[in-house]
């Protein structure tokens, strides 16, 4: 909890120029995460759409929104990788 508060304080304290770089870094991380999910065959449907929305938000100067959208893709990718692991052992258990 303290880490989240510290992280939120740090993000809010950044200047707008640093935020633009942060948005691009977040988008790059989202693209990398999307590729990892696609590599195991578990890319979720809206990952690409969400990345495009993040890029548009960054282009419009809405860095916080862009970072939030990019982080959603990263979270979805992590969940899809977990899903891929579970799928390996899926099947009837009788």
C-alpha positions, 0 to 999 in steps of 0.5 A: 500500500505504501508503495502504491502511494509512493508511486502515485506521488511520483507520477503526479510530481512529474513534469508534462515533458517527462509524462510524454516520455512516460506515456510512450514508454508505457505504450512501448511496454504494452506493445511488447506485452501484446507480442508476448501474449500473441506468441503463446496464442492468447492475445485478447481481442481488445489489446490492439484497440486499447493500444491505439486508444492509448496512442491517440490519447498521448497524441492529444496530450492526455498522458495520464489516460494514455498510461492508464490504457497502456497499463490495462494492456500490460495487465491483460497480457499478464492474465493471458499468459496465466490463461495459457499456462492453465490451458496446458492442463485443461481437459476432463478430469474424470 
